[in-house]
Amino acid sequence: MKSSEKITIMDVAKEAGVSIATVSRIINRSGNVRDATRQKVLSTMEQMGYLPEGDSLTDPGCKTILLSIPEFKNPFISRVIDGVQAAARRRGYYALAMQTAGVYQTFEDYQSMLKNFPCAGVMLISSVRDAEFLDKLSSRCPVVMCSEYCESVGVSFVSIDDIKAAKTAVEYLVSIGRKKIALMNSLLTHKYSRHREAGFREAVLESGLELREDWISHLSSISFDMALSEAMHVLSAPDAPDAYFAISDVYAAAILKAANKLGLLVPQDVSIVGFDNIDISLMTDPALTTMKQPSYQMGYQACEILIDKIENPAAETRQIFFETELIVRGSTM
């Protein structure tokens, strides 16, 4: 079998046992072709890895939007999905969510999936660092990113200024007299993780405080148990931090639990700031100070932009940043 770069329409026609004109009509969606023949040719193209330049991976007549999300267990994602579903229903579309952590990482993954499950467009809530992948995908189907975005590719997105938000959180901790500030972060493969850590580092250094690398953690998932274990380790050290900035309220709740288990008072011994303002931030005792981001509104707006692109392929690229807000509660005061 030839490599995908050398496969031609003639190769597909020969392999499928049809004429070149028949393959062309199927590719261009023109003329009459029997369903059985169409399916045979499409199957042959899939097996051979043939994708004509500019061939669409999506069906503009379909009313289903694919949501590519990193993991369902992150509570922030659920509010984004709520917003997406509300906008989709209003416009007569359906939203189908797919977890992509560890799978569906390449263009070929999406090509195969979209050929088997027709969709009108794709919303990427999961992180994408491969600019070539995003460029290829967006050239063959409507794509919008939500929360995450790729800085080097001109694809529409809805997000927040994570650097600014993180700096606001740390500067607040400094303003209430905290001098030894730790960070609990997720993996730097995520845009939000990289940007929030950048904001944390900038704020600590600009405040003239010591930046302790041993107080910066990177966890592989938004997991309460993992965060609890890490916080127990950091807070039980002889020279422990007196404040924590967590990039998720799930992490912040785990830090609070660890402090309680170690007999530390919150906020007297350690102040805690989380991120997202999800429901758990009000369920702890004390309630969590947190950076609020409008997750529902972000999902809603991203879906509106995607549907506009589906219905009008010439629609301009839009890149929108929502504002965040520091919500002060008992974990810092």
C-alpha positions as MATLAB code, in Angstrom:
seq = 'MKSSEKITIMDVAKEAGVSIATVSRIINRSGNVRDATRQKVLSTMEQMGYLPEGDSLTDPGCKTILLSIPEFKNPFISRVIDGVQAAARRRGYYALAMQTAGVYQTFEDYQSMLKNFPCAGVMLISSVRDAEFLDKLSSRCPVVMCSEYCESVGVSFVSIDDIKAAKTAVEYLVSIGRKKIALMNSLLTHKYSRHREAGFREAVLESGLELREDWISHLSSISFDMALSEAMHVLSAPDAPDAYFAISDVYAAAILKAANKLGLLVPQDVSIVGFDNIDISLMTDPALTTMKQPSYQMGYQACEILIDKIENPAAETRQIFFETELIVRGSTM';
ca = [
       0.000    0.000    0.000;
       1.283    3.456   -0.838;
       1.949    6.048    1.851;
      -0.940    8.473    2.374;
       1.049   11.293    0.777;
       1.220    9.406   -2.558;
      -2.305    8.009   -2.727;
      -4.307    9.513   -5.574;
      -7.916    9.485   -6.682;
      -6.866    6.937   -9.334;
      -5.572    4.598   -6.613;
      -8.886    4.860   -4.761;
     -10.889    4.193   -7.933;
      -8.787    1.134   -8.775;
      -8.986   -0.286   -5.266;
     -12.767    0.232   -5.077;
     -13.363   -1.061   -8.610;
     -15.121    2.075   -9.821;
     -14.379    4.884  -12.243;
     -12.415    7.997  -11.365;
     -15.533   10.043  -12.205;
     -17.537    8.108   -9.596;
     -14.939    8.801   -6.897;
     -14.904   12.463   -7.898;
     -18.708   12.737   -7.628;
     -18.592   11.193   -4.140;
     -15.807   13.514   -2.997;
     -17.569   16.594   -4.349;
     -21.037   15.404   -3.280;
     -22.341   15.934   -6.811;
     -24.302   13.717   -9.189;
     -26.160   10.512   -8.450;
     -24.294    7.576   -6.911;
     -25.879    4.437   -5.492;
     -25.675    4.247   -1.689;
     -23.888    0.910   -1.795;
     -21.254    2.310   -4.158;
     -20.849    5.456   -2.070;
     -20.291    3.430    1.099;
     -17.820    1.164   -0.671;
     -15.761    4.104   -1.941;
     -15.827    5.909    1.408;
     -14.737    2.719    3.145;
     -11.903    2.310    0.658;
     -10.766    5.901    1.193;
     -10.797    5.333    4.961;
      -8.781    2.102    4.693;
      -6.244    3.718    2.392;
      -5.964    6.855    4.527;
      -6.933    9.054    1.594;
      -8.281   12.527    2.350;
      -8.609   14.955   -0.569;
      -7.195   18.408    0.039;
      -9.952   20.594    1.368;
     -12.414   17.716    1.822;
     -14.729   18.446    4.714;
     -14.772   16.115    7.697;
     -18.171   17.364    8.818;
     -21.689   17.489    7.416;
     -23.107   21.044    7.402;
     -26.622   19.574    7.273;
     -26.090   17.692   10.528;
     -27.375   19.192   13.785;
     -24.861   17.561   16.162;
     -21.882   19.359   17.715;
     -18.988   17.351   19.107;
     -17.493   18.517   22.423;
     -13.943   17.295   22.981;
     -13.241   17.459   26.727;
     -10.222   16.280   28.765;
     -12.101   14.524   31.586;
     -15.645   14.412   32.911;
     -14.646   14.507   36.594;
     -13.489   18.137   36.494;
     -16.499   20.102   37.907;
     -15.527   23.193   35.899;
     -16.258   21.275   32.695;
     -19.833   20.464   33.718;
     -20.788   24.146   33.862;
     -19.196   24.756   30.462;
     -21.238   21.880   29.039;
     -24.404   23.351   30.588;
     -23.761   26.577   28.700;
     -23.026   24.761   25.453;
     -26.215   22.707   25.693;
     -28.336   25.776   26.388;
     -26.996   27.599   23.330;
     -27.234   24.483   21.163;
     -30.877   23.888   22.113;
     -31.736   27.512   21.373;
     -30.262   27.168   17.878;
     -31.767   23.728   17.158;
     -28.570   21.701   17.635;
     -27.483   18.817   19.857;
     -24.231   18.602   21.854;
     -22.360   15.303   22.145;
     -19.465   15.192   24.665;
     -16.431   12.937   24.221;
     -13.632   12.448   26.784;
     -10.247   12.714   25.082;
      -7.725   12.270   27.924;
      -5.108    9.855   26.616;
      -7.001    9.255   23.335;
      -8.005   11.236   20.249;
      -4.769   13.201   20.280;
      -3.947   13.351   16.560;
      -5.560   14.608   13.392;
      -5.885   11.012   12.195;
      -7.880   10.169   15.349;
     -10.388   12.929   14.627;
     -10.456   12.134   10.912;
     -11.439    8.543   11.621;
     -13.986    9.459   14.276;
     -15.691   12.202   12.246;
     -15.973    9.944    9.214;
     -17.912    7.434   11.335;
     -19.929    9.844   13.501;
     -21.219   12.753   11.407;
     -21.068   16.142   13.150;
     -21.538   19.724   12.042;
     -18.587   21.128   14.006;
     -16.147   20.533   16.844;
     -15.627   22.407   20.101;
     -12.284   21.737   21.758;
     -12.375   22.190   25.536;
      -9.329   19.954   25.851;
      -5.809   21.297   25.480;
      -4.092   21.422   22.069;
      -0.391   22.206   21.807;
       0.146   20.757   18.332;
      -0.438   23.707   16.031;
      -0.204   21.536   12.908;
      -3.002   19.269   14.187;
      -5.257   22.229   14.939;
      -4.506   23.870   11.602;
      -5.360   20.680    9.676;
      -8.534   20.056   11.670;
      -9.825   23.631   11.392;
      -9.203   23.646    7.633;
     -11.566   20.693    7.227;
     -14.328   21.451    9.722;
     -15.681   24.322   11.836;
     -13.689   24.468   15.095;
     -13.966   26.648   18.193;
     -11.916   26.352   21.384;
     -13.288   27.032   24.867;
     -11.135   27.810   27.926;
      -8.094   26.281   26.253;
      -6.679   27.784   23.087;
      -3.599   27.534   20.885;
      -1.674   30.801   20.812;
      -0.141   30.227   17.371;
      -3.211   29.278   15.310;
      -5.967   31.668   14.239;
      -8.943   29.646   15.489;
     -11.898   31.239   17.290;
     -11.883   30.788   21.056;
     -13.524   31.901   24.293;
     -11.331   32.025   27.387;
     -10.059   34.139   30.294;
      -6.778   35.892   31.015;
      -5.308   33.216   33.278;
      -2.090   35.139   33.896;
      -3.964   38.192   35.126;
      -6.320   36.067   37.266;
      -3.450   34.225   38.953;
      -1.632   37.471   39.667;
      -4.787   38.894   41.251;
      -5.038   35.877   43.563;
      -1.393   36.007   44.652;
      -1.357   39.781   45.074;
      -4.357   39.450   47.364;
      -2.519   36.875   49.504;
       0.438   39.237   49.722;
      -1.872   42.115   50.698;
      -3.133   40.190   53.752;
       0.425   39.586   54.951;
       1.264   36.155   53.532;
       4.939   35.741   52.721;
       5.423   32.022   51.962;
       3.058   31.163   49.132;
       2.781   27.739   47.516;
       1.147   26.724   44.225;
      -0.798   23.560   43.458;
      -1.046   23.208   39.702;
      -1.991   20.597   37.109;
       0.251   19.506   34.228;
       1.815   22.166   32.035;
       0.395   20.516   28.924;
      -2.693   22.631   29.619;
      -2.722   26.280   28.563;
      -4.490   27.349   31.752;
      -1.827   25.600   33.854;
       1.042   27.282   32.038;
      -0.568   30.716   32.212;
      -1.683   30.481   35.847;
       1.779   29.368   36.876;
       3.307   32.228   34.889;
       1.016   34.675   36.708;
       1.876   33.093   40.060;
       5.601   33.363   39.431;
       5.361   36.964   38.250;
       3.327   38.045   41.264;
       5.606   36.342   43.788;
       8.768   37.821   42.278;
       7.243   41.295   41.829;
       6.271   41.231   45.516;
       9.875   40.550   46.517;
       9.010   37.187   48.088;
      11.006   33.990   47.803;
       9.915   31.696   44.971;
      10.250   28.149   46.299;
      10.276   25.500   43.579;
       9.629   22.788   46.194;
       6.309   24.522   46.940;
       5.116   24.221   43.317;
       3.248   20.988   42.550;
       2.065   19.558   39.223;
      -0.669   16.938   39.471;
      -1.729   14.747   36.550;
      -5.471   15.134   37.139;
      -8.045   17.300   38.916;
      -8.159   14.765   41.742;
      -9.089   15.479   45.391;
      -7.145   12.441   46.640;
      -3.969   13.338   44.748;
      -4.173   16.939   45.964;
      -4.762   15.822   49.562;
      -1.673   13.611   49.505;
       0.487   16.373   48.036;
      -0.802   19.011   50.477;
      -0.162   16.706   53.445;
       3.429   16.352   52.278;
       4.042   20.081   51.775;
       2.218   21.347   54.861;
       3.820   18.813   57.208;
       7.346   19.996   56.409;
       9.208   21.953   59.134;
       9.289   25.063   56.922;
       5.756   24.993   55.527;
       4.067   27.717   53.449;
       1.610   30.084   55.110;
      -0.588   30.367   52.003;
      -1.658   28.278   49.030;
      -2.903   29.270   45.602;
      -4.657   26.322   43.916;
      -5.617   26.356   40.241;
      -8.821   24.432   41.022;
     -11.337   24.587   43.865;
     -11.027   20.788   44.053;
      -7.353   21.233   44.927;
      -8.180   24.045   47.360;
     -10.721   21.858   49.198;
      -8.098   19.112   49.490;
      -5.553   21.583   50.892;
      -8.115   22.666   53.492;
      -8.709   19.024   54.411;
      -4.970   18.442   54.769;
      -4.600   21.497   57.022;
      -7.396   20.212   59.263;
      -5.815   16.761   59.498;
      -2.494   18.353   60.489;
      -4.090   20.553   63.141;
      -3.456   23.779   61.236;
      -5.962   26.608   61.461;
      -7.398   28.128   58.283;
      -6.895   31.002   57.651;
      -4.702   31.757   60.690;
      -1.919   29.267   59.930;
      -2.476   28.875   56.205;
      -4.654   30.919   53.851;
      -6.097   29.244   50.753;
      -7.300   30.630   47.415;
      -8.881   28.336   44.835;
     -10.075   28.808   41.277;
     -13.413   28.433   39.402;
     -16.023   29.203   42.113;
     -17.680   25.798   41.677;
     -20.190   24.469   44.220;
     -17.545   22.844   46.421;
     -16.143   26.288   47.262;
     -19.258   26.925   49.393;
     -19.409   23.434   50.903;
     -16.183   23.607   52.908;
     -15.757   25.052   56.396;
     -14.568   27.716   56.105;
     -15.839   28.485   52.620;
     -13.135   28.987   50.004;
     -11.845   32.260   48.662;
     -11.676   31.683   44.920;
     -11.181   33.216   41.491;
     -14.543   33.124   39.718;
     -14.607   32.497   36.001;
     -17.932   32.522   34.097;
     -17.806   28.906   32.890;
     -21.473   28.717   31.841;
     -21.246   31.941   29.840;
     -18.002   30.785   28.226;
     -19.633   27.559   27.030;
     -22.687   29.414   25.784;
     -20.673   31.992   23.841;
     -18.314   29.391   22.355;
     -21.292   27.383   21.099;
     -22.857   30.492   19.536;
     -19.612   31.215   17.678;
     -19.320   27.611   16.469;
     -22.889   27.495   15.144;
     -22.350   30.837   13.401;
     -19.306   29.267   11.712;
     -21.248   26.141   10.761;
     -24.057   28.159    9.197;
     -21.732   30.717    7.612;
     -18.258   29.302    6.814;
     -17.103   32.814    5.907;
     -17.808   34.104    9.449;
     -14.857   35.980   10.893;
     -12.584   34.504   13.544;
     -13.510   35.667   17.041;
     -11.304   35.518   20.120;
     -13.071   36.560   23.322;
     -11.721   36.944   26.861;
     -14.160   36.999   29.774;
     -13.370   38.802   33.026;
     -12.659   36.959   36.286;
     -13.477   38.045   39.846;
     -11.875   37.401   43.226;
     -14.518   36.114   45.669;
     -13.231   36.551   49.247;
     -14.498   34.062   51.840;
     -13.442   32.457   55.107;
     -10.353   30.574   53.911;
      -8.425   33.877   53.824;
     -10.177   36.112   56.350;
];
